[in-house]
Amino acid sequence: MGQAGANMKKAFTVVELLVVIAIVALLMSILMPTLVTARAQARQVVCKSNIRQLLLANIGYASENDGSYVHAALDIFIANKHRWHGVRDDINSPFDPVRGPLAAYLADGCVKRCPKKVAFRHGDPWDWDFEDGCGGYGYNMTYIGSRIWAGSYEDEKCRITKEILS
């Protein structure tokens, strides 16, 4: 053997390399569904936490406002600039969540974005941003954030107009 045997280097064979790749692929195929499920559960936990924070903010608002929850859309019949999640300067601008009625009750003043709402659009025209700032969460104007249930839309319009003007 002499000198030729001493110069031979050890290396993987093609078969050994293919076996290792097959084992890695098998492990990945087992782990990927678990990772996807874990990611979905993490998004669900974040979403539940956001909803809990919105609930606590609304309860805080109600405790300081004679038991009334924040209005869903305070001036929808008049200027259409105030929502539960923000305020805008004019009809052509998006809602600013930092100026909303719940801002003082939320940690950073903003409604956190729902991690499952992937198609949330930003930009012009204004109707794309109509609910920009709400984070993808809705709020029922008919029952919780208004008094429409007690009368009619006209009654609510008159009450809100008086409230804004006073």
Sequence and secondary structure as in RCSB ss.txt:
>XXXX:A:sequence
MGQAGANMKKAFTVVELLVVIAIVALLMSILMPTLVTARAQARQVVCKSNIRQLLLANIGYASENDGSYVHAALD
IFIANKHRWHGVRDDINSPFDPVRGPLAAYLADGCVKRCPKKVAFRHGDPWDWDFEDGCGGYGYNMTYIGSRIWA
GSYEDEKCRITKEILS
>XXXX:A:secstr
 HHHHHT      HHHHHHHHHHHHHHHHHHHHHHHHHHHHHHHHHHHHHHHHHHHHHHHHHHTTTT    SSTT
TTTT  EETTEE SSTTS  BGGGSTTGGGSTTSS    TT TT   SSSGGGGTTTTSTT    TTTTSSSGGG
S HHHHHHHHHHHHH 
